[in-house]
């Protein structure tokens, strides 16, 4: 039974927050009607994101250390954030486990099964929103900018531990690309391909900021290595930074924390960590936006 598209909601609030609502529309040729109360947690997360950006800087403005090394103190701060988030991650996993996708894989699923599935999807909003809001508040408390968090996150989990930037809940990766493109036609950045593009955009900006920060004339080899990696990313849209081999100074920064980094990776939230969108979007009854601003930052 085909579902109509009475209303869509998308709320953007910085790294991770735009991805919260993805779960709601995935695998559905349309969107779910939500009461405003279910959107409130997203607005709270958006506000906490704004406070972090105002206090510590926007995501794209972060400049990694010019010499490439990440200090033990920064690694400890990053891992402290990840550890605190484990309880939120468990709630998300529990909510995802309740989704009965198999009931929809039948040729003609019962209307009651569809309604139950949509209700379970809507119930995912709160745990994802609370995850992002909690993370933002911890970052503000520990004085770690969203860009710094995102850079360490990506270098550790994507470059070093080789988790794809678009790895996420199975509900987002099932089905073919044409179906995903149809569901996310208004917001292609929410597809796995869009997540990969966002990763590439942010990493290119961070590496450029890092390169511009090098002032030591003796850093000629490191400057050349950075330029070479930036060129590779520019030529290959599917490339992850330093995927062949991490520079020694970065490897030495991460190696003492290998087991803790491995333990704190979480697949379901990985999909959302680098997504950035700062405009509130409300989709009307026919799925069209009002006062739409497509600028992503």
N, C-alpha and C positions, 0 to 999 in steps of 0.2 A: 504494500500500500504506500503510495507516494505521499510524502508530507509536504504541506504548503510552506511558504516562507513568510510568516507573519511579522517576524521581528528578529533582528540580530543586534547583538551588543558586542562591542569590542572596547576594552579599556586599556590604555597604555600607561605604564608608569615606570619606565626605565628598565634596566637589565632584568630580565626574567618576567616582569609583570605583564608584558603584552602576551606572553605565552599562556597565561593562566586560563584564558577563555578559549584557547584552542581546543581543549578537550570537549567543550560544549558543542562545537560544530563538526568535529571530525567524524567521518563515516556517515554523515547525514546530508542528504541532498536538500538542504534548507537549514533552518535554525530553530532553536527552542524558545518558547515564550517564557520569559522570566519575570517574576515580580521584582520590583525595585529593591526589596530587602536583600535579595541574593546578590545584587551588584555592589552593595555597600562595602563589603570587605575589599573589593578591588579599588574603590575610591580611597580607602584607608591606606592601602599599599602604595597607591599613586602619591598620596601626600607624604608618606615617609620617604619615598624615592626623591621627591622634590627637596626635602630637607637635607638629604645626604648630598645631593648635587650642589645645593646652595652653599653648604658648609665646606665641602671638600673638593668640589670641581666636577665638571661633566665627564662622562665616560670617555669621550674621544680625546679629552685634553691631557689624559695621564701620559707621562713620559717615564718609561722604565729606566732603571739605573743605566747611565751611559756605558759603564764597563760590562754590563750584562749580568752581573752577579745579583742574586736576591739574598738579602741578609737573613741570618737565622731568626732575627727578631720579627721580620716581616713574615717569614714562614710560620712562626709560632702564632702570630696574630691571625693569619689566614686559616690555619688549622683549628684555632680556637673557635672561629666563626663556624667552620664546617661541623665541628663536634656538637655545638649547641643546636644545630639544625637537624640533628638525627631524629629527634622526637617528631618534628614536623614531617620529615620524610616518611617516617613509619605511618603516620596518619594518611598521607597521600597513597602509600602502597596499599593500605587497608581499603581505602575508598576505590582504588582501581580494581582491587580484587573482587569487589562487589558487582562489577560490570559483567552482565551476562551477554557477551557478544555472540555466543553461539546461537542464542534464541533468534537473533536477527539474520543469521546466516542461512536460515531456512528459506525456501523459495517464496513463501507467503507468510511471514511472521504474523502472529496474532496481534490485534490492535493493543490488547492489554500488555503484551510483551514490549511493544514499542513504547508505550507510555511509561512502563516501569524503567525501561532503559533510559529514556529521556530524563526521568526524575533522578535516576542515579547519576547521570551526567551533570545535572544541575547541582547535585550535592558535592561535586568536586570543586566548585568555585571556592567555597570557604577554605578548605585546607590548602589549596594552591595560593590563594590570596594571603592567608596567614603566614605561609612559608616565606613569601616574598617580603611581606611587611616585617616579619621577625628578623629576617636577614638584613634588611635595610637599617633597622633600629640597632642591631648589633654592630654593623659597620660604622654607624654614626658614633656609637659609644666607644668603639675601639679606634676611631679616627682612621679608618681605611676607606679610601674613595672607591666608588663603583668601578672605575677604570682599573685601579690597582688590583682589586679583587678579581675582576674579569681577566686581566692579563695573567696573573699567577694561576688562576683557575685553568686557563686555556693552555698555558705552557706546561703545567703539571699533568692535567688529565688528557688533553688532546695531543700535545706534542710528545710528551714523555711516556705516558701510559697508553697512548694510541686508541683512546676512545673517540669515535667520530663526533664532531660538533653536533650533528643532527641526530645522534642516538637518543632515543626517548621511549615513552610508553608504546607498547605494541599497537595500541589503538590508532596512533598517528602514522604508523609505518605500514599497516596493512592496506591492501588495495593497490591499484595501479596509479601511475602519476596523473593520468587523465582525470580520474575520479577526484584525486586530491585537488587538482587545479580547478575543477568545477566547484568543489565545496569552498575553496578559498579564493574564488575569482576576484573578490573585492580586496583581498589582502594576501597576495602571493607570498609575502614575507613570512607567513605562518606555515608554509609547507616545508618539508625537509630541505628542499632545494633553496628556499628562502632563508632558512636558518644557516645553511652553508654560506650563502652570499653575505649574510650579516657577519658571520665569523671572519670571512675574508676581508670585509671592509674595515672592521675594527682592528684586526691584527695588522693590516697594512698601515693604518693610522698610528698605532702604537709603535711599530718598528720605525716609522718615519720620525716620530717624536724622539725615539731613542737615538736615532742617527743624528738628528739635529742637536742633541745634547752633548755629543762627543766634542770635547775641546782639547784633549791631550794629543799633541802631535805624535806621540809614541803609539797611539791606538790605530795606526794605519791598517794593520791586518784585520782588526776587529771591524773597522769602518768598511773595509772591502767585503768582509763576510756578511755584514748587515745589508749592504747594497745588493750583493748577489742573491741573498734570500728574498729580498723585496722584489727583485726581478723575477725570480722563480714563481712567487705568488702571483705576480702580475700576469705571467704567461700561462699559468695553470690554475684554472678556477677551482679545481678540486684539491689543491695542495694544502696541507697543514704545515704551519711554520716549523722549520727544523725537523721535519718528519724523517729525514734520512739519518741524522745524528745531531744531537744537541751540542752546542758549543761547550767546551770543557767547563767554563765558569758557571754556566747554567746547570749543567749536570752535577757539578760539585755542590751547588746550592740545594738541589733537590734530593740527592742520594741519601743523606742522613734521615730524611723524612719519608722514604719510600713506603714503608709499611703503613704509616698513618695516612698518607695520601691514597693508597690503595683502599684502605678501610673507609675512607670518607667520600669516595665517589658514589654518586647516586644516579642511576640511569634515568629514572622518571623525571627528575628535575633538570637533568643536563640539557635537555632540549630547549629549555627556557632561559638558561643563565645568561646568554649573550644577546638575546633579543632586546631591542631598544625602540620604544615608541612613546612619545611624551604627550600626545594629543588624545583627549577623550573623544571617542567616536560613538555616536548613537545611530544605529541603523533603523530606518523607518519601516513601515509595515510591508513594503515591497522590497526590503533589503537594500534600499538606497540611502545614502548618507545625507545628512543636512549639515551645512557649514563644514564640509569635510576638508580636512587638511592632511595631505598625504606625506608631509615631510617627516621622515624618520631621522633620528639622530642617535 
